[in-house]
Every structure is written in C-alpha cells, then in structure tokens.
Amino acid sequence: MADFVKIATLAEMPAGSAKAFEVRGTPIALYNVDGTLFATSNTCPHRGGPLGEGTLAAGVITCPWHAFQYDVPTGQCRTNPALRVACHPVKVDGQDILVQVESAAGVA
C-alpha cells in the first residue's frame, strides 16, 4: 500500500490554484477548490496535456492543450464521459499537504 508523501505547503496552494508535481515518478496535479484540496493524475487522457497547468474554476480543471474539462473531486471528464483521470487521496498535516501515490513502477 502506498503511503502519504509531502508535496507542498498550504502557503504554496492558495484557493483557486492548480499546480503540477512529480511524486515518486508519478505526475500529479494538486488543486485548491475553495479551501478543499484534491489531487489527480497530471496527464490528460485525451492527448497527455498537463492538467496542473490548466485553468481551475468552480471545481473543474480545463486542460491547457485542448480544453478538455475534468471534475476535480471525481476525475470525471465533462467533455467526453468515456474519459476519467485517476484521483489520489490528500490530507493536511499542520501546514504540509500530503498525497497518497504509488511510484510509477507500482511500488510505494
């Protein structure tokens, strides 16, 4: 089972922000939706765009490459219902933001 890894601090993720990270070889996008933190894969399943570099509005991230939109809490694509991005558990420990993710090789 994967453990939680610190990827940012609360000061680095103000409300309305989206940022890309790499955690143990896995591309992760972290979002602050009105004070609630969410994490998904950073790779858009449409054409591989970097979701963490997209525009976040009302809990929806818009991929900067082709404007595919994903619901941040669920990972469900709003543009094409057949697509979905993986979601990762997030927790806060003091001021640290931690995300649960396995390495790209599947080893925690």
Sequence and secondary structure as in RCSB ss.txt:
>XXXX:A:sequence
MADFVKIATLAEMPAGSAKAFEVRGTPIALYNVDGTLFATSNTCPHRGGPLGEGTLAAGVITCPWHAFQYDVPTG
QCRTNPALRVACHPVKVDGQDILVQVESAAGVA
>XXXX:A:secstr
   EEEEEEGGGS TT EEEEEETTEEEEEEEETTEEEEEESB TTT  BGGGSEEETTEEE TTT  EEETTT 
BBSS TT B  EE EEEETTEEEEE   TTS  
